[in-house]
Amino acid sequence: MQYQESNSSRGNHRTTRVKRRSSCLDSLERVVKLASVSAVVIFSSSSCCMCHAMKRLFCELGVNPTVYELDHDPNGKSMEKALSKLLGNSPAVPVVFIGGELIGSMDRVMASHISGSLVPILKEVGALWL
């Protein structure tokens, strides 16, 4: 990681901005890496009722998702910011990836489930066998 050094206050601000941008990129890279580890990945918060509902939906469908509780991760806040940017600055959790691809938050997953398109996607990536 490279930092720009300067003695002026403006230069220090630039250094801080570069660090933040780099941190966000690191968090985004980590999210993408974690999202590709399993067929279904949920980024969640342990105290979020919508996250609980999302996890229940997948379990009731017979899927065993990999769940990352961001409030228990030391880098959770920065990962949450990266997820929010991926979603267009909407709330960052819950966020679902299927087959390493971003599906979205609760509204997108529920719309896919209601329309009947969620189960075929889950079968395609090997998260469901029946």
ChimeraX attribute file (.defattr): number of C-alpha atoms within 10 A of each C-alpha:
attribute: neighborCount
match mode: 1-to-1
recipient: residues
	/A:1	6
	/A:2	8
	/A:3	13
	/A:4	13
	/A:5	10
	/A:6	12
	/A:7	7
	/A:8	9
	/A:9	9
	/A:10	10
	/A:11	13
	/A:12	15
	/A:13	13
	/A:14	16
	/A:15	17
	/A:16	14
	/A:17	14
	/A:18	16
	/A:19	16
	/A:20	13
	/A:21	12
	/A:22	15
	/A:23	17
	/A:24	19
	/A:25	15
	/A:26	15
	/A:27	21
	/A:28	20
	/A:29	14
	/A:30	14
	/A:31	19
	/A:32	16
	/A:33	11
	/A:34	18
	/A:35	24
	/A:36	16
	/A:37	12
	/A:38	19
	/A:39	22
	/A:40	24
	/A:41	24
	/A:42	25
	/A:43	26
	/A:44	26
	/A:45	22
	/A:46	14
	/A:47	10
	/A:48	11
	/A:49	12
	/A:50	16
	/A:51	23
	/A:52	14
	/A:53	13
	/A:54	21
	/A:55	22
	/A:56	13
	/A:57	15
	/A:58	17
	/A:59	12
	/A:60	10
	/A:61	13
	/A:62	13
	/A:63	20
	/A:64	16
	/A:65	18
	/A:66	18
	/A:67	19
	/A:68	19
	/A:69	17
	/A:70	19
	/A:71	14
	/A:72	12
	/A:73	12
	/A:74	9
	/A:75	13
	/A:76	18
	/A:77	15
	/A:78	20
	/A:79	24
	/A:80	25
	/A:81	18
	/A:82	23
	/A:83	27
	/A:84	17
	/A:85	15
	/A:86	15
	/A:87	17
	/A:88	10
	/A:89	11
	/A:90	12
	/A:91	15
	/A:92	22
	/A:93	23
	/A:94	28
	/A:95	24
	/A:96	27
	/A:97	24
	/A:98	23
	/A:99	20
	/A:100	18
	/A:101	14
	/A:102	17
	/A:103	18
	/A:104	20
	/A:105	24
	/A:106	18
	/A:107	11
	/A:108	14
	/A:109	20
	/A:110	15
	/A:111	12
	/A:112	15
	/A:113	14
	/A:114	10
	/A:115	10
	/A:116	11
	/A:117	12
	/A:118	19
	/A:119	17
	/A:120	13
	/A:121	15
	/A:122	19
	/A:123	14
	/A:124	14
	/A:125	15
	/A:126	16
	/A:127	22
	/A:128	16
	/A:129	10
	/A:130	7
